[in-house]
Amino acid sequence: MKNSIYLTFTLICIISACKNPGVIFEDALCIENISIINPNSGLTENQTVIIKNGIIHQITPSLKLQLSDKNTIINGTGKFMIPGLWDAHVHFSYIEEMASSMPDLFLAFGVTSVRDTGGDITFVNQWKEKSLANPTDAPRVMVAGPLLDGMPNVYDGSDPSRPPLSVGLGSVTDVVDKINELDSLGVDFLKAYEMLSPEQFATVMILAKEKGLKVTGHVPLSMDVMSASNAGLNSMEHLRNLELSCASNAAELLEQRRRLLASGKGDRGGVLRSRIHQAQREIAVKNYDPNKAKEVLNVLAKNQTWQIPTLALSTGFTERYWVDSSWQESFNYLPASIEQQWLTNINELSKRKLKPFNEQYSDWLINMVGQVHEAGIDIMAGTDCPIFFLTPGRSLHKELAILVEAGLSPLDAIKAATLNPAKYFGMENKLGSIQENQWADLVILDANPLDDINNTRQINAVIKQGKYYDRDRLDQILARLDANH
Ligand SMILES: [Zn+2]
């Protein structure tokens, strides 16, 4: 047995040596002796990764290859390669003035793909098209177009905290017309929002299925989580309104919400939504019922309703990590007026006293993410940047760290930011792991992220569809943003 293994090994060596040296690969980017980390299988040491024409051409144990100097050869000794990261929840149009810095910021922090979860379709499509035209210079952008909301709609543009990210749809016919329009404009998925009626929501689900589009969203206030999931909702953002369905008095809360929605028809959507959250969230968390939660999570698991918990956003108010100078360093890369605004807002907010419920809700969210993970429901890492002092790119690493705090292993957190979003869009054969014939979207780290998830910030190089950005090049991008600032 031993002999036959030895013989096979020798044969492979002879065959690869004959095929080999330097003839097969020219003008390839070759990263030698690197440890690669695949979301499903974990770490493999001493690999050589050959990249040609933007694609991972070959991966092989380093010993088996001698590369000619007609290739660009990078020594990966002591370094770790992970797939390019995704931020699965961003808004190019939330602060329009910041949008042009966002692609560079994402790339500089290793984010090679993003999912834009709501904004004017013409505006967000610009960034998608720019990326398609120059795929090596910008992250891939998947767009939902505007939030599909009922009436009154929440993000109606009425004040800076509610820019016009949504469309308010008055009827089922309006829903049909809007989805047909968005589909013709090339959206990659849809986002349903909190003011939709159950009938409108059902229509979104039926049409999306017909058109092969995934639907993410906030569970509408007029529904409970289980019926939204059973209707076909593919994913939920921020665990929004999950607490309302995990309460012992969930049915009563739903009745009360429906009454509040009916009596608030004449109000601004944002005002009405806040009023309902204020009336119910705290009560729901205080009436949290573990058996009810189990029932809800079982339904989400059965239907594979994925979760994008956006914990950096939701726990930011209690954790206040944005007060730290180490966090604020990244504000140097933002337009100066925005940095000023953020610093002023941070100053105001940090004076605000926390209520006991703020802490309780943060703890509830983190605990619930652990349970979601245990229940076998897939998670995607998303931030909601640039909302709430979340610097694009930088903030994704914070999200990964909090996902690990919530109970994911570092490898599962990496999976949530690589393979899972690729799978969400049916792109797992092209993206999301380190395998031959996949697009070469990769990040090279100076330290092992499986030892400490914070090591995803130790970025040595980023590769976007085959283009290699070493640390100097990444620093140049950041320096340019700093200079424009
Ligand atoms: Zn959002």
Residues whose N, C-alpha, C, O or C-beta is under 5 A from the ligand:
A	BS01	ZN	T117 D384
